Structure formats: C-alpha cells, structure tokens
Amino acid sequence: MCKQNTVTPIQQILINSGLQVFFVLLAGSRLGSKWGSLSMIVYTLLCIVGLPVFAGGSSGIGVLLGPTGGYIFGFILAAYMIGKLYRKTGNGAKSSFFINALNMSAGVLVISACGAFRLMMVADLYLGKTLALDVISFLPAYIIKTAVTAYIIPKHEI
C-alpha cells in the first residue's frame, strides 16, 4: 500500500516562502525595467548552465521546460513590468505604500499567470484545478512578500 504525503496549509506557506519573488519585486522596482529584467535573464542563464540557483538547489534546462518553468519566465516579465509601472507612477522611493503594493501586485499577477499557464500545459490540468493546487497555495506568501517589499522600497536606498 502506498503512503500519501499530505502537506498542511502552514507547511505549504513555508514551502512557498522562498525569496525568488521577493527579489523579482526588488529588481523591478529598484533596477527598473531594463536592468531588472536583465538581472532575471542572468538568473535564468545561471540555471541553464547548471548552477543550483532555483528552489531546492535545482538547475538545468529541464527546470525551465518542466511544470514550474512558467514562473521563471514570469520573473523576467514581472521585473520588466514593475519597472515600467514605477516609471509611470513616479519613483518607487517617493510613492506611497499603496501605489508600491499595486505595482508589485501586478508583477505577482504576471508571475502567477505565467506559472499557472505552464503548469496547465505540462501537467494537463484544467484551470480550476491549477488555481486550487498551485496559485491559491502561493497567495499568502505573495501577499506577505508584496507588503514587505512595498514597505521597504520607500524606506531604504540601494
């Protein structure tokens, strides 16, 4: 008989609390669209050449082509978009917490959409199941990371 591993909601939040999204938000808001997205491209290239930079020490082209590869591509797009939004709404350091949080939430939405789309394609899941299994489980961590980053941006210069 097979034993089924179950993960509690608290464990899922801890699993999903890596710093990748946090640094994507920082890169887009601090480095701007060009350099923020370029930093995420370099991050992706480091994985492709075999450096264990992704979650769990994984690396290689297989990660990008696997079910979570959409998130990695979403990092690039999100950093670019966040940088563009900051330019349109004014410097993030001078913007309110609310404006910063909205800009970053848009980036998180891009990451989630890219990740969910790739997961649906690779795992052959329908939208409802993908949202239930994946996107919703990341939501608490995304909210915390967005709030922390939106708070940090106007307070600290890099």
C-alpha positions as CSV (number, residue, x, y, z in Angstrom):
1,M,0.0,0.0,0.0
2,C,1.3,3.5,-0.9
3,K,1.5,6.2,1.8
4,Q,0.2,9.5,0.6
5,N,2.2,12.5,1.8
6,T,0.0,15.4,2.9
7,V,1.1,19.0,3.4
8,T,-0.7,21.2,5.9
9,P,-1.6,24.8,4.9
10,I,1.1,26.1,7.3
11,Q,3.7,23.9,5.7
12,Q,2.7,25.0,2.2
13,I,3.2,28.7,3.2
14,L,6.6,27.8,4.4
15,I,7.5,25.9,1.3
16,N,6.3,28.8,-0.9
17,S,8.1,31.4,1.1
18,G,11.4,31.3,-0.9
19,L,12.9,34.6,-1.7
20,Q,12.7,34.4,-5.5
21,V,9.6,36.5,-5.8
22,F,10.8,39.0,-3.2
23,F,14.0,39.6,-5.3
24,V,12.0,39.9,-8.5
25,L,9.9,42.6,-6.9
26,L,13.0,44.4,-5.7
27,A,14.8,44.1,-9.0
28,G,11.9,45.6,-11.0
29,S,11.3,48.4,-8.5
30,R,14.9,49.3,-7.9
31,L,16.7,48.5,-11.1
32,G,13.9,49.5,-13.5
33,S,12.5,47.6,-16.4
34,K,15.7,47.2,-18.4
35,W,18.1,46.2,-15.7
36,G,15.5,44.4,-13.6
37,S,14.5,42.1,-16.4
38,L,18.2,41.7,-17.4
39,S,19.0,40.6,-13.9
40,M,16.3,37.9,-14.1
41,I,17.6,36.8,-17.5
42,V,21.1,36.4,-16.0
43,Y,19.5,34.5,-13.1
44,T,17.8,32.2,-15.7
45,L,21.0,31.7,-17.6
46,L,22.8,30.7,-14.4
47,C,20.3,27.9,-14.1
48,I,20.7,26.8,-17.7
49,V,24.5,26.4,-17.3
50,G,24.0,24.3,-14.2
51,L,24.3,26.5,-11.2
52,P,21.9,25.4,-8.5
53,V,20.1,28.7,-8.2
54,F,16.5,27.6,-8.2
55,A,14.3,26.4,-5.4
56,G,15.7,23.2,-3.8
57,G,19.0,23.6,-5.5
58,S,17.7,22.6,-8.9
59,S,19.1,23.7,-12.2
60,G,19.3,22.9,-15.8
61,I,17.1,23.4,-18.9
62,G,14.8,20.7,-17.5
63,V,13.6,23.1,-14.8
64,L,12.6,25.6,-17.4
65,L,10.8,23.1,-19.5
66,G,9.1,21.4,-16.5
67,P,5.9,22.4,-14.8
68,T,7.4,25.3,-12.9
69,G,9.3,26.8,-15.8
70,G,6.5,29.3,-16.4
71,Y,7.3,31.0,-13.1
72,I,10.9,31.6,-14.1
73,F,9.8,33.2,-17.4
74,G,7.2,35.2,-15.4
75,F,10.1,36.6,-13.3
76,I,11.6,38.2,-16.3
77,L,8.3,39.7,-17.5
78,A,7.3,40.8,-14.0
79,A,10.6,42.6,-13.3
80,Y,10.2,44.4,-16.7
81,M,6.5,45.4,-16.0
82,I,7.2,46.5,-12.4
83,G,10.0,48.7,-13.7
84,K,7.7,50.3,-16.3
85,L,4.9,50.8,-13.7
86,Y,7.3,52.5,-11.4
87,R,8.5,54.8,-14.1
88,K,4.8,55.8,-14.9
89,T,3.8,56.2,-11.3
90,G,6.9,58.1,-10.2
91,N,9.9,56.8,-8.4
92,G,9.0,53.9,-6.0
93,A,11.0,55.6,-3.3
94,K,8.6,58.6,-3.4
95,S,5.4,56.6,-4.0
96,S,3.0,55.6,-1.2
97,F,2.9,52.1,0.2
98,F,-0.4,51.6,-1.6
99,I,1.0,52.5,-5.1
100,N,4.1,50.4,-4.5
101,A,1.9,47.4,-3.4
102,L,-0.3,47.8,-6.5
103,N,2.7,47.9,-8.8
104,M,4.1,44.8,-7.2
105,S,0.8,43.0,-7.2
106,A,0.6,43.5,-10.9
107,G,4.0,41.8,-11.1
108,V,2.9,39.0,-8.9
109,L,-0.1,38.5,-11.1
110,V,2.2,38.1,-14.2
111,I,4.3,35.6,-12.3
112,S,1.2,33.6,-11.3
113,A,-0.3,33.7,-14.7
114,C,2.9,32.5,-16.5
115,G,3.4,29.8,-13.9
116,A,-0.2,28.6,-14.0
117,F,-0.3,28.5,-17.8
118,R,2.9,26.4,-18.0
119,L,1.7,24.1,-15.2
120,M,-1.6,23.6,-17.1
121,M,0.2,22.7,-20.3
122,V,2.8,20.3,-18.8
123,A,0.6,18.6,-16.2
124,D,-2.5,18.6,-18.4
125,L,-4.7,20.3,-15.7
126,Y,-7.8,22.4,-16.2
127,L,-7.9,25.9,-14.9
128,G,-9.8,25.3,-11.7
129,K,-7.5,22.5,-10.6
130,T,-4.5,24.6,-11.4
131,L,-5.8,27.5,-9.4
132,A,-6.7,25.3,-6.5
133,L,-3.5,23.3,-6.3
134,D,-1.0,26.0,-7.2
135,V,-1.9,29.6,-7.5
136,I,-4.0,29.7,-4.3
137,S,-1.4,28.0,-2.3
138,F,1.1,30.7,-3.2
139,L,-1.3,33.6,-2.3
140,P,-0.4,34.0,1.4
141,A,3.3,34.1,0.7
142,Y,2.8,36.5,-2.2
143,I,0.8,38.9,0.0
144,I,3.5,38.9,2.6
145,K,6.3,39.4,0.1
146,T,4.4,42.2,-1.7
147,A,3.7,44.0,1.6
148,V,7.3,43.7,2.9
149,T,8.8,44.9,-0.4
150,A,6.3,47.7,-0.8
151,Y,7.2,48.8,2.7
152,I,11.0,48.5,2.1
153,I,11.2,50.4,-1.2
154,P,10.5,53.9,0.1
155,K,12.4,53.4,3.3
156,H,15.8,52.2,2.0
157,E,18.1,53.2,-0.8
158,I,20.2,50.7,-2.6
